[in-house]
């Protein structure tokens, strides 16, 4: 299953060339993750368990202009004991792809100061992405 959300392209996100600044793509990925995992993020944080990005990569395919639609589609690509990989496609809702990206996330217990197994409630949410 995939999760998709539209992200508002703001004038402030543009660079001097009139298209979306390359670093802002990562903010769009973060926005999609936050929307998809909103409830589980807060629940885990209240228990001292954090979801940390340990690797992020993005391949840019086409610039996003100020009038373009920006939709982020996210899906689970891989799950391990304490980490998981999310794949993303930033697109216009039709055929145009602006970027393809991945983030590797770990579950981290801030009280113990080390990675921990992906909790069952997060595994359930991930199975829906």
Steps between C-alpha positions, in 0.01 A plus 500: 500500500616856433431827680467824302455860604517830318747755638434868442774655285581834660674799345742495796614151389630635168864576430652775284434290188124500563463133592483301821828506689661155505514483881126570525426161343608343831253724684226371268599140585491586870154654456369179342650286780355726767151483349516123447633421848346787698331289768775244545776767519336665800429168672857376457650833608299489823676168573846638422522321165611711207498440125826638365611548142845339467530524123326713238553513126321671216530479122366810332320441171332834416466840664185596689373847408275727704183389320570124501312251714733306732374164618714273715427129473671288764528127551684256723787343308677299768458421867764360734514445875561862604489686167286545193541660159238725345493574128349819361392639166437874472273558202223711351221244537528399139807384313762756598750388765699774673709279730546149638633465853564265792541537872627240743343541843595339830300455817704650782434483872615833639492370860739213422692691235491227237298359209214265588275265306220654296201495739199287400271804474740663253528179300122508464506858370790420265305208352244755382758722324 
